[in-house]
Amino acid sequence: MQTGNKGKIGHVLQAINIVPLLLFGTITLLLSYQWFTDAMYEEVERGLVYVALNTNTIIDVAYPGDYRLEGDTEPHLYKGDAAITTDAYELIDRVKADTELEITIFYQDMRVLTTISDSAGGRYVGTKAPDIVIEEVLNGGEPRFYTNTLINGARYFSYYMPISDSNGNIAGMIFVGKPSQKVNTAVQESLYPLIFTTIATIIVICLFLFFYTQKLITALQHIRGFLVEVATGNLTAKLDSTVSKRNDEFGDIGRSALSMQRSLRTMVEQDALTELFNRRCAEQKLRQVVAKHQTQQTPFCLSIGDIDFFKKVNDTYGHECGDLVLKNISAKLKEHMHNHGFAARWGGEEFLLVYDHVQLPEAHRLLEGLLNEIRAMETQYNDKVIKVTMTFGLIAGDTDDTSKLLLSADENLYNGKAGGRNCIVWKQSDEKSDTESDTASEQENNNKENE
């Protein structure tokens, strides 16, 4: 069965399931990245603030007094009576060794003490603070945290804190900084597991949704292909068993489609009254038997039977009784042909029997048994008991021309009617027809009376 391409609904189902998940995953990943980055930056800021406060406290304890700068050619920073330009280096170098942070002491806007090295390896002193820092911290009097401060060609996460003298005037600033590269590397290393886990989760869910949706699409394709086959007249089309076995709506649709197919086959192939195959279906099935005979050389036989004096039944008891007789005879024929072939209502009170995989002598034996059963049948109608007989014309399937086969069987039937009815007329190849009749004298009188 051709299922064709996935089709619009297949793409829509895939998109409905996967696209929102991808969008959700992407947004979640971006938000998580931003949230985590902000959290890391806040943590860095807290560390810088802590070190700046502690450094300021340590210097105030070690060197009481106010900051002042003395000397023109080689200025020295004093705090109280102590010249700390040299002494304080041991303190801030030790802080850097413990924290891996850069420390700088500004007097006003000039970098006087620092752990930052210049390109020659010396202390990066005698340089000014960035303009924005001077504006916001030195002049504004408020500490500030910056995430992209350029110092000596390198980027820093930095915290600038103003320092005041005993009169409350701002004398300078303390800088604590951490190279941006180290912070960003730490952020990335911390984010990699989160990014990997999120992406892996999205991929797994997408794959699950893809394969699950693909199963739904495949089921839908099977149903569509099956319905197309049925709509184009193939009432023997098969629906993939995986669909009918599903315990969901698609399974319900598949089983309903099969039920519809069976109903259509009943309407198209069966005779409404007798529930046997109708003539159109019988002709198709006969052609299939003949085709199999051509390719596989399987034997078959064909018989046309007619209920004797059926018109008399209708005229005497009415058509309702006649229909009941037809139903009873049809049930007997259907039972008889089980595992031997098929029976069909050929028209009116005529029936077609096709024996598949059966030689002529065996077909005659089977048909003889059937005729005996029909002779013994009784149809109860009101307070009457109706008994009928049948006449059969039987032939072997010795040609591939179905028209000739049907004509030969019909000729044998005609000969049986002419010869007294209630018999089987059969022949094999070109041999002379044999007529078997057990018609009683009373039946012969009825024949003469009704002919």
WOSUL-V507644 format. One record per helix or strand. SS is the DSSP state (H for helix, E for strand). FROM is the first residue (numbers start at 1). TO is the last residue. Records with the same first field share a line. If there is no record, write none. Layout:
SS->FROM-TO / FROM-TO
This chain:
H->7-62 / 84-99 / 131-138 / 180-231 / 241-244 / 249-269 / 279-296 / 310-317 / 319-337 / 360-376 / 402-418 / 441-450
E->67-70 / 76-79 / 82-83 / 102-107 / 110-114 / 117-117 / 123-123 / 128-128 / 144-151 / 154-164 / 170-179 / 270-270 / 277-277 / 300-307 / 341-347 / 350-356 / 379-381 / 384-386 / 390-396 / 423-427 / 434-437
